[in-house]
């Protein structure tokens, strides 16, 4: 085992040293990646930007990195609830997934989702790690991102083998749960990037991104540096993101130092945990190899197959029913949820799960899972090894190459931001102000909306350049924006939704923001008013929203 891991570490080190010496145009010398997509520095930095680019989504609020953060081991620090197969919240099949986009129709207008209404949708599985997975022959929990990468626009084979990262990267930008409106295609995405200002929404840019933008300030420039021409295609987007992910190799853990001969790199308790891992714990039967994964698929008996068939949905093979991909364990101690459904919140419960022989649902359960009979001390030692011995401090600290910019969605206070009071309408419901898209200059997809109002009602979106005095109420209606007639603009909107049904009313206002630098710093204040005969004063009011152009 020691020779195996030491050899892997030397190979990786040699590859990274060689990569550092590669000139931007010397793709043939790149040591990593399939031959169809050799890694180059210019591709890596472009992929890094695209990975952290919220403009890649159809509402400018979600990047790949929104759900995959180094500091939590490459997974999502957020936890949101998907109701699971029964579509009921608060039942045992609920999934701890990742928030995505508010559902929008093919024109990118808000449209209620059956499960989530006009709130952010949630993925049906937990976000897996994106770090150290370059050797995986398939990706996603069910392995649907295959080794053979097909060009998303033409369907032709772009990479015959070794392209799982590329296959995976092409999925989320067109998922109408994760990043896209319904029926979004790659032509829309690539056209948007042609005019988008790279990293416009991000702050605290990393040095490599800053240097790349100084030399190539537009996406066509960046694609030209990476691929030799300015053309932006789905294939090239996937190639760049995959190249970035390939260099994220977390091989500077205490375990790696221990295997290289530093006998004190692991504490005595962690060394004992390693012995449990490879011995009575039987962990290494599936969590093997340099990334601690056999890259196979196993049914752990965690939940009934009827809730999620896993790998069977990809292969159609009943033998794959309920099987999910073996998760790699490097940096597992940084993660906040475990299993494909996020059902376990910490490593102690995870170790106890395996110590008891896995889950309670026996159908197609892997025979490798047996009760282990580990003592409390052995379990504690195993948790210590997993928690600390496999953590790369560069990942935990978001240090190069795991460094990243700050996303717009992380900025406090948010922009736009809700404020002020609201009032109820029919059914005791308050109109929902939907204001999530960042108001940046040249925002081609900017929109806002309203939900939870009276279906088919007449509504008005009021806009002003200043807020109302705090606590202003007229005829029982809270007023959040200035009523100064010299600046007030009121736009009438008839709400969608079944007429007369409480909470069924919704609408969108889609207004591209001009590419005009003079707008920077301008503040707007907006509020919805819905004509509703049951509301105090005859109208139900939403909260206000303040947005600041940047």
Phi, psi and omega in degrees: 000317181298316180297323181299308183289324179296318178298318179299315181298320180294322179297314179298315181299317179297320179296317180292322177297319179294319180300320182298335183266358184281128175285155183306333182259004185261056184299329183296339181272355186296133186270348186241155177094160177293160183300333179285343182216066179295145182284133173227155179302322182291326176290321181299312183289326173296315178298324177297316178297315181296323180296325182257018184264107179290339177291352176289343177270168185275356174231011177065026183242352185226127170249169172306317183289350176299322182257000183222101184244133179303319187299339177247034174075021177091006180249195186263124177290342181272153175229123177230159187258126166259136187287355177079192188296331182275356178062019180245128177284145176083021177244166188299340182270007178302144181247139174268094185251203183244137174294138177245230180259158168291135184299135179224150183280187185296339177267005180074018174272144180303141178212128184300139173271145180300326183268324191242001181060230178252030170261166179300135175288162182233137180294153182275000174218161178288142178294124176280170180287150175252003186260130175071030183247016184296337181271355184290131178286336173221155179227173195076159182301328181260002177074019183289341173277101192269168179296328176274117182262122177261135176304121184298338183265330184249339183079001179277160181287120176265323178226121184289322183206144179089017184251029181297323178297318178295317179299318180293317184298334184278354185278300188303322182299340179247010176278124183279007169258319187275307190220354194233159166279169181301139175063021177294137178239172186290335179296325177292319181294312183293323178296322179296319182292335180301321184254352182290143173279117184303134176061026181302325186271345185270157174230173181052052181297145180285158183302321181292323177293317179301317180294319180296320180290331177295326180272329186221088190280353179237163177294319174303321177297316182294320177292325176296318179295325184275326189236356177092357174207158186279000184299133177253118182229163177299318180301315181292324176299313179295319178301316183291313180299318179296322179298318176299313183294330182295331182273359181274077185251107186273071188253022178242051178267164172304325177299316180296318178296321178296316181290338177275359174117357178275098189291345180258003181296325172257137176292164176305321179294320179291324175297320176296322177296322175298320178295322175295317180305315184269356184239249186296338178285340177058018182297322186290352177294332177241325182264076185240175178080178186296332178257012177060047174207136175277359182061018178266186182232132186221145173264116184266001183070023185290316179217162179299144180301326183300337180284323182199112183282349174063232186302330181299329179296339180267315186268336186076005184270121179302335178294342180266007184300126177075010180271141178226157186295140175293121181286137173291152188252354177298132182066021179297333180291346178270347187280154187253346176215158184224158184081162184297334180259006180065026189286341182246129188267354180203166184291329178299314178293326178296313179296320178296324178302310180288326179298328178276003179093019178090200187280180187266001186252106193280345186301119178060022180292140184296128181294347176294339183276112178224155174302137188258331180068029178291142178286162175305322179295316180298319179294319178297319179294320179295317177298319179299316178298313181294317185292319190243324184288338183252013181264122174275120183299336177293324178290312181301324182264006183051050179259157183308140001275012183265011178287163185203160172281171173270131180281154177300324181293346179268348186289136177238129356287158181289162176220108010283164180229138177278150179203164172080182184269174178214172180220153186275155175238213182304141179073009182071019183261145178262130176305134184267116172284121178254106181219094183236332184288129180294135183275068182264152178299136182068038175273100184285341184249020184292139179202161171215171184197187179220147176214177177058033179249181180288124183301136177072006185283160171280129179233163179223130173261116182257138184230137178215168180264003178207160179277166173283161171304141183304133176082010181294128177226129178237123180054034180082003182255122178291134181245123184252349183239155181297138177261015177302115185295343181284344181232350184285132175237131181236125181247122178282139180219126173272125186286145170287175178102157182302122183303135176082357182268125181298132177080355183274347185280137179205162178197162175232148170238115183248115183223106174301138179270130186296154176276071186230104182302338181294344179285341186304128179092347180292134178253140173233149179234129186227152178205145177262142172230131184241123176294120187211112186296341180270351183277150174301128181078003177082006180212138173264138185243143174273173166296166171272164171226139175249129176233145181236117181294142178214000000 
